[in-house]
């Protein structure tokens, strides 16, 4: 599962009565992609679609995370945090390396106007 599955689970938990079009807008995805993600989550038993009983629009659904869906959301959140933490550490190391390169290669005629933040 990728980041879009986690985002979808988070949005549905927060606002279960979103239409697929509104879900797509919140996720900044195409309607087709949102539909694909939602159907995949339903097929995996992570989300349950329930008809609105008193809705004028008989195609309206509420999307509820199942207990498995809540558990999977927690797992994906943990994995996401681990991934972003590793990316952050890598970026910090890369920035330090670049700062050292700039410091070691400084030549007065090469440095552009303004000081490079170090």
C-alpha positions as CSV (number, residue, x, y, z in Angstrom):
1,X,0.0,0.0,0.0
2,X,1.2,3.5,-0.7
3,X,0.7,6.9,0.9
4,X,-2.6,7.4,-1.0
5,X,-4.2,4.5,0.9
6,X,-3.2,6.0,4.2
7,X,-4.5,9.4,3.2
8,X,-7.8,7.9,2.0
9,X,-8.2,6.0,5.3
10,X,-7.5,9.2,7.3
11,X,-10.0,11.3,5.3
12,X,-12.7,8.6,5.5
13,X,-12.3,8.2,9.3
14,X,-12.5,12.0,9.7
15,X,-15.5,12.5,7.2
16,X,-17.3,9.3,6.4
17,X,-20.1,10.9,4.5
18,X,-17.9,12.4,1.7
19,X,-19.0,11.7,-1.9
20,X,-16.3,10.1,-4.1
21,X,-16.0,13.4,-5.9
22,X,-15.4,15.3,-2.6
23,X,-13.0,12.5,-1.6
24,X,-11.0,13.0,-4.8
25,X,-10.9,16.7,-4.2
26,X,-9.6,16.4,-0.6
27,X,-7.0,13.9,-1.8
28,X,-6.0,16.0,-4.8
29,X,-6.5,13.0,-7.0
30,X,-8.6,12.3,-10.1
31,X,-12.1,10.9,-9.5
32,X,-11.0,7.6,-11.1
33,X,-8.0,7.2,-8.8
34,X,-10.2,8.0,-5.7
35,X,-12.7,5.4,-6.9
36,X,-10.0,2.8,-7.4
37,X,-8.5,3.4,-3.9
38,X,-12.0,3.3,-2.3
39,X,-12.9,0.1,-4.1
40,X,-9.6,-1.5,-3.2
41,X,-10.1,-0.6,0.5
42,X,-13.7,-2.0,0.4
43,X,-12.5,-5.2,-1.3
44,X,-9.8,-5.7,1.3
45,X,-12.4,-5.4,4.0
46,X,-10.8,-2.2,5.4
47,X,-13.8,0.1,4.6
48,X,-17.5,-0.7,4.6
49,X,-19.9,1.3,2.4
50,X,-23.3,1.9,4.0
51,X,-26.3,3.4,2.1
52,X,-27.9,6.5,3.7
53,X,-31.4,5.4,4.6
54,X,-33.1,8.8,4.6
55,X,-31.1,10.4,1.7
56,X,-32.9,11.8,-1.3
57,X,-29.9,10.6,-3.3
58,X,-30.1,6.8,-3.2
59,X,-26.5,6.6,-4.4
60,X,-25.2,8.3,-1.2
61,X,-23.0,6.2,1.0
62,X,-21.2,6.6,4.3
63,X,-17.8,5.0,4.4
64,X,-16.8,3.4,7.8
65,X,-13.4,2.0,8.7
66,X,-13.8,-1.6,9.8
67,X,-11.8,-2.8,12.9
68,X,-9.3,-4.2,10.3
69,X,-9.2,-0.8,8.6
70,X,-8.4,1.0,11.8
71,X,-5.6,-1.4,12.5
72,X,-4.2,-1.1,9.0
73,X,-4.4,2.7,9.3
74,X,-2.3,2.5,12.5
75,X,0.2,0.2,10.8
76,X,0.5,2.5,7.7
77,X,0.8,5.5,9.9
78,X,3.7,3.9,11.8
79,X,5.4,2.9,8.5
80,X,4.9,6.4,7.1
81,X,6.5,8.0,10.2
82,X,9.5,5.6,9.9
83,X,9.9,6.4,6.2
84,X,9.7,10.1,6.6
85,X,12.1,10.0,9.6
86,X,14.7,8.2,7.4
87,X,14.2,10.7,4.6
88,X,14.6,13.6,7.1
89,X,17.8,12.1,8.4
90,X,19.1,11.5,4.9
91,X,18.3,15.1,4.0
92,X,20.1,16.4,7.1
93,X,23.2,14.5,6.2
94,X,23.1,15.7,2.6
95,X,22.7,19.3,3.6
96,X,25.7,19.0,6.0
97,X,27.8,17.4,3.2
98,X,26.8,20.2,0.8
99,X,27.7,22.8,3.4
100,X,31.1,21.3,3.8
101,X,31.7,21.2,0.1
102,X,30.8,24.9,-0.2
103,X,33.1,25.8,2.7
104,X,36.0,23.8,1.3
105,X,35.7,25.1,-2.2
106,X,35.2,28.8,-1.4
107,X,37.1,31.1,-3.7
108,X,36.4,34.9,-3.4
109,X,35.8,35.3,-7.1
110,X,33.4,32.3,-7.3
111,X,31.0,33.1,-4.5
112,X,27.9,34.8,-5.8
113,X,26.6,38.0,-4.3
114,X,25.2,37.4,-0.9
115,X,26.4,34.9,1.6
116,X,25.6,31.2,1.3
117,X,24.0,30.2,4.6
118,X,26.2,27.7,6.4
